[in-house]
Amino acid sequence: MANLYLDIINDLKHRIFKPVYYFYGTEPYFIDSLTDYIQHHLLQDYEKDFNLTVFYGLDVHAGKVVDAARRYPVGASHNIVIVREAQHLRTDEDDSLQKYFEKPTPSTLLVIASKSDKNKHIKRLNAEAKKHIVEAEFKKLYDSEIPGWIKNYLAAHQYNIDEEALQMLAEYTGNEIELIVNECAKLFLNLPQGTTVQTKHIEEFIGISKEYSIYELFRHLAYKNRTMATRIALRYAADAKEYHPVRVAATLYAMFYKVWLYHLLPVKTESHVSSALGIHRFFLKDYLAAAKNFPVEKCHRILRRINYYDLRAKGVDNQSTQPGEITREMILYILSV
């Protein structure tokens, strides 16, 4: 998906255009980024008055969009028509948008940007019509894909990152690409290119505390370090907005799920475990310690209990318990297993 985004951006930068761009999916960052680039970088400022039209799906119907797309450019190479929030775009009885897709105006760039996981505007097209359209779906990345995406994004801006800092940043941002980009911008602002980002940089410039990260909590749980795990539990309980139980539960569940899977592996060499569970060797010793202290049955109990607390944090069978208290209970339960 990230490669698709880069391919489209590279074509646009080299002014290799198609008459229709249809962006859709559940990951808004890529959709907005591509749409913004087309809106702000393909025309000179003096060309935009007569050759740039931006609609919003709630405020327009398909016929009006097609009318704008049929116009020829005035004093510019292209006429650009953009429909943002196109998941709300109303179709018409004539199916004019579909007809336009089949025979678009060559000098127009029509951009349909839809924040939806369904493509509801493009129906079946013949092979000839498909040649004129860039159709791109952008889905949310899985949490397991985030560290790799962050590493590649930093590399593209000529930065490296060590594994501990990468874990820390990925844990904080989750799979919110826009948040990742914004936080990386803080690093770019304060660190010269060629820097290897370390945990001290994450703490100083992004404001994430390593001492109270969820991975640090997992590490203390893995080694049954009751004092430090309790200390973190109290911190989380006091700041439930920053350490919401749903996020804490999701991250701990993923970590203990890997510990549970470790017990089921027929081969337990370091290289096989690292590959099979997707754990970098830098962190492997912590997972091995957790496996030693939490046998398979205990892991199973922990996973079921984390799921229970996750549901409570979302309001299921919970009328009064505060989020911070749910987090504290969950951590203390794991310590007691």
N, C-alpha and C positions, 0 to 999 in steps of 0.2 A: 504494500500500500504506500509506504514512504517512497519507494522507488517510482511508483506511478506518479506521485506528486512531483518528484524531482524531474521526471521526464517531461511532464507538462510545462513546468516552470522553465526548463532549459529550452524547449521549443518556443515558448513565448519570448524569452530573452533574445533568441535568434530570429525572432519575427517570422516564425513558421506557424501560421494560423490555420484554423478550421472555422467554417461559418457558424457552427453551433458547439457550445460547451455545456454539457449537462452534468453538474456535480450534485451528488446526493449521498446520504448516509448519516450515521450517528456520531461521527467525529467532526465537530464544527470547525476545528482549527484549520484543517487542510482546505475545507470548502471556503472559509472566509479569507484565508491567505491567498488562494488562487484568484478569487473574485476581486480582492483588493488590488492585487498586482495588475489585473486587466484594467480595472477602473482608473488606477493612478499612474501607470507607467507606459501605456501603449500609445497614448495621444499626448501631443504638446498641449500646454495649458490653453493656448489661444485656439486650439482645435476643438476643445471640449464643449464650448457653448452650443455648437450646432451638431455635434457628432457623438455626444454622450447622453444617454437616457438611462436613468436608474428608477426602476419600479420596485414596489414591495407587494408581495403576493396578496395581502389582505386588501390592498387598495386598487387592484386592477384586474381586468379579465383578459383571457387569452387573446381575444380579438384585438384589443388595444396594443398588446405586446407585438403581435404580428404586424400591425400597421406601422409601428415604429421600426421594426426590423426590415420592412420592405423599402424604407427610404434609402436613398443613395447618399454617400458622404458629401459634405460641402467643404471644399478646401482642405481635405484630408484624405488619407489612403483608405480609411475604414470608418464605418459607422458602428458604434458600440452600444448595444442595448443589454442591460442587466436586470434580471429579476431576482431580488433577494427574498429570502423567506418564501421560496416558491412552493413549499408544501401547502401553502394557503391559496395558491393561484387557482382561480375558477376557470374551468373549461367552458366552451360554448357549444351550441347545437351543431354548428358547422364543422366542429373539430379542426378549427383553423390552425392550431399549433401543430398538430400532427401533419397536416398538409404542408405546413411551412418546413417542417423537418425533412420532408421528402423532396422539397425543392427550395432550399434556402437561397437568399441573396448572397452572392460570393463576396461582396464588399462589406458585408455586415458580420460583426462578431456578436452573436446572441448567446448570452450566458444565463443559464437557468440554475440557480443555487438553492437546493432544497435540503432542509435539515430533517430528512426523513429516511428511514431505512427501506422505503419502497419507492420505486420509480413508477410514478403514476401518470407521467406525461408522455413518455415515449412508448408507443405500442410497437407492434411488429413492423420492422422496416426491411426493405429489400437491400441487397448487397450494395447497390449503387448509392442509396441514401446513407448507409452507414459510413461511407467514405468521407462524408461531410461532417460527421459528428464525433466529438470526443466525449464519450460517456464514462464517467469515473465514479465509482462508489468508494466512500471512505468510512470504514468501520472503526469503532473504538478498538484500540490495541488491548490485548490481554495483559494483565499485570506482569506475566512472565516475559513479555516482549519489551517492557519499558526500559530495563537496564541497557539492553542493546541499542534501543533507539536513542537514549541519552548519550551513550558513548559515541554513536555515529554522528549525532548532532553536534557534539562538542568537537569531534574530529574535523567536521566540515568547516568549523570556525577556527581550526588549528589549536585546539586544546586537547590535553589528555586528562584522564581522571583515574585515581587509584581505586581499587575494588571496595575498600571500606567507605570511601566518600560516595562512590556510585550507589552502594546499598542504601546509604543514608539519604541521598537525594531521591532515589526511586521510591523509597518507603514514604517519604514526606509528600511527594507529588501524586502518587498513585498513577492512574492512566490518564490524567488530565494534561493533554499535550500543551494547551495554552499556558497552564501554570508552569510546566517544565520550561517552556521558552522564556517566560517572564523571569523565572528564577535564574536561568542561565544568563540572561541579559545582565543581571547584577554581577555575575562573575566576570563577564566580558568587560564591564565598565571598570572593574577594579584590578584585574589581572592582565598582564601582557600575554599576547599570543605565544604559544609554545610552553605555557605553564602546565604542569600536572596538578590538577585540582585535588586537594587533600581535605580531610575532615576539618582542619582548622580554617580553611577558606569557606567551607559550607557554614560553619558556625559563625564566622565573622561577617560574611557578606550577605548570607541568606537568613541567618538568625535561627538556624535549627541547632538545638542542643544535642550533641552526641550522648551526653550523660543520660538524657531522658528519651532517647529514640526507642522505637518499638523493638528494633533489633537488639539494642542493649538490654531491654527488658527480657527478651527471649533468651539472651545469653545468660543472664542471671538465673532465670528459671531452669535453663539447661543444666547449670551447675548446682542447682538447689541453694543458691545464695539468697537466703531468706531476708537478710537485712536490707540488701540493695533492692531486691524485687519489691519488698514492702514499701520502701522509700519511693520508688517509682510509682507504685500503685496509689500512694497518697497524693503524689504530684498530679497524676492523671485525674484523680477524683476531684481535686481542687480546681482543675482547668479542663472541664469536660468539653468546652468549645474547641480547644486546640487538640485535645486527645479524646475525640468522641468515641464512645464504646463500639459503634458500628465499624469504624475504621480500625480500631484496636483489635476487635474480634476477627475481622476479615484477614488481617495480617498475621495474627497469631494462629488462626486456623490453617492458613497456607503453610506456615512453618512447622506446626505439629503434624500436619498431614504428610509432610516429607519425612518426618521422624517415623511416623507409622509405616510409610512405604518402605523405609529402610529395613524395618524388621522383616518385610516380605521378600526382600531381594535374595535370590539364591546365591549370588556372588557379591561379596562385600569388600572387594579390593577398593582402594581409594579412587582409582581411575574409573572403575565401573560405577561406583556410587555417585561420584561427581557428575558423570555423564548421564546416568539414568534419572537422577533427581534434579538435575540442572542447578547444582550447587557449586559455586566456585571453590577451588581447593583452599583458598584463604579462610573460608568460613566452615570448612568441613569438620574441623575439630570440635566446634560448638555443637553441631548436629550429632556427632558421635557421642559427645557427653550427654546430650539429651536422650539419645537412644539407650545409653547405659542406665540413666536414672528413671526413664519412663519406658518400661516394657510395652509390648504391643497392646495388652489389655488396658493399661493405663492410658495409652495414647487414644484408644478408642473411647474411653470414658471422657477424656479431655475434649475430644472433637465433638462429642454429643453435647457436652456441657457448654462449650463455646457457642454452638449453634443455638442452644437455649437462651444464652445471654444476648446473642445477636437479635433474636426475635423479641425479647423483652425490650431491648434498646429501640426497636422499631414500633413499640407500643402493643405488642401481642401479649395478652394476659398481664398487663402492667398498667395500673391506674395511678400509682403514686411514686414509685421508686425513681429517683433522679438519675440522670445519665452517669454522673460521676460515681455514684454508689454502685451502679451496675458494673462499671469497669473495675472498681476496687474488689467487689465480690468475685468477679471472674478471675482476677489475678491470684487472689488468696485461695480460691478453690484449686487452681492448678498447683500451687505450692503445697496444698494439703494432700494431693493424690499420692 
